[in-house]
Amino acid sequence: MMAPSYTLDIAALYDRHREPVLLFLVRRTTDPELALDLCAETFAQAVAGPRRFRGATDEEAAGWLYGSANRQLAYYYRRGYARQRALGRLNLERKPTPPLMEDELVRRAGLDELRGELAAALATLSAPTRDAIELRVVQE
């Protein structure tokens, strides 16, 4: 006997996970504008490729969605920096996020608290290790 088939409902997945996925990306990028772009691309990929989903439950669908968000983030880190530089050379800019929306995303994502925790953790490292992290992460 076959298990009942599961139909991926993208609209319901979007309704349930839009905000959590967005905050997930804001926390990882610390850039609300970038997180909005990555979140949009995550859901665009879900709309474009629901046949790639092989799960049978809502929890597996959520996992698939977060996996897609992680891939979008990894893709940005691999290719996005070059894309941003290219857009700058062409004098192309994306429409900025309204300041109130950006402030609200920073607040809901708890970025100020995360930044404080990060500063405290960095303070426990030796100066050469802190410098190496700053060169690698902050200054690329």
C-alpha positions, 0 to 999 in steps of 0.5 A: 500500500502506498503512502498518501501523496503530499502536495507542496503548497507554496502559498501556505509555506510562504505564509508560514515561513516568510517572516522566519526565513527573512529573520533567519537571513537578516541574522546571517547577513546583518543586512536587511536589504540583502536579506530581503533580496535573498528571501525573495530569491528563496521563495522564487526558487520554491515557486520555480522548482516544487518538483524538486521537493521529495518530502512527505510532511510540512516539517520536511517542506520547511527544511527544504525551504531553509536549505534553499535559503542557505543555498541562496546565502552561500551563492551570494557569498560565492558570487554576490560580492562580484555582482555587487562590484559589477553593479557599482561599476555600471552605476546600477543601484537597487531601490533602498529599503525604507529606513523604518522597515530596515529598523524594524527588521534589525529589531525583530532579528535581534541584531543589536543583541547579537552584535553585543554578544559577538563583541564580547566573544571577540574580546576573549580572543588574542589580538592576532586572532581578532585581527585575522577574523577582522581581515577575513570577515570584515575587510573581505 
